Structure formats: structure tokens, C-alpha cells
Amino acid sequence: MTETQWKELHQHAQTVRKRAYAPYSKFLVGAALLSRQGNVYLGCNVENGAYSPCLCAERGAVAAAVAAGEREFVAVAIVATDLASPCGVCRQVLFEFGADIAVRAYAADAPDIYKTWTSGELLPDGFELKRRT
């Protein structure tokens, strides 16, 4: 990933973050997922008063990509109210599609401050099943 590509993904994530529905936590998150084909899929967090049905931005972006027929991903940029890494469930969902997906987290008001990992680094002992082909 080049810095130009990261800046583009960051901008997409920053834009979709503003659409998040987070009336309870006020913690807005946007994610922009880049597929190996060069397509970008967006997701934002959607909270719910019952809490367990909440949807994280990363999982929303993965779901949009899968619904469009994509299964191979290069990178995801995540913009949150504060610098935050993906939750455990999102780590596993990203890991499902490969241990080499580049993951970069940004704070909304500080685009020059970020952390970068691979999905495998975020989840070193991720749950794997042998996929049927």
C-alpha cells in the first residue's frame, strides 16, 4: 500500500464515519475496505438499544464487499472518534479473509496519527477452519 492509497482510503472512511448511527456511545466509526480488484467498500457502525445487534464499521464494509461478490482484500482504513483498533469480532472477520490484510486505524481529528497492523498481527491465533472448495 502506498501512502497515496492510504490517504484515499482514509478519506473514504472519514466520510462514511459521519453517517454512523451511534446515539448511545457517540463513538462514530467509519471503515473503507480495499479489495484485491481495486474496489472500495464502506461501512459505519450502527448501534442498537439492545446492544448485541450492533454492527461495527469493519464488519459492515466486509458484508458490503461479500454481497458484491468480493472475497479477497488488501487493506482497510478505520477512522474512529479516537485512535482505536478493531474489536475482537472484527479481527476474526478480517482474519477469515486472510492474515495479510493491512489494517490502519486513525483518530478522526488527527489524520497524521495512526497505527498499522496486519490482520494476522491483530489476531495471532485466529480461528481457522479448512475451507471447502
Buried (B, 14 or more C-beta within 10 A) or exposed (E): EEEEBBEBBBBBBBBBBEBBEBEEEEEBBBBBBBBEEEBBBBBBBBBEEEEEEBBBBBBBBBBBBEEEEBEEBBBBBBBBBEBBBBBEEBBBBBBBBBBEBBBBBBBBEEBEEBEBBBBBEBBEEBEEEEEEE
